[in-house]
């Protein structure tokens, strides 16, 4: 209830306008303070990135575990029986398999160096 010039029609209307203006001004000050709080915004952004990284880690671990199960299933259920037996034994005892693989690599490098030194290509 305002008159034609935009002023209040009475003291009650004036009080309501003042209260509404104070509320709007308080909201504006809060918004500006939030925008000016660089540290707070940086902390919030860092927390958001940490959450996203944690979720990505969980997703990658899940994908890796699923891939591992798939490879394990294929390795133990396909191929000739002797190969499956060796793969299953390797899965149960990985250290000897790794040691044998490393020894094989050393032998292969030695053979290649010997062939190169003696002119065999």
Secondary structure, 3 states (H helix, E strand, C coil): CECCCCCECCHHHHHHHHHHHHHHHHHHHHHHHHHHCHHHHHHHHHHHHHHHHHHHHHHHHHHHHHHHHHHHHHHHHCCCHHHHHHHHHHHHCHHHHHHHHHHHHHHHHHHHHHHHHCCCC
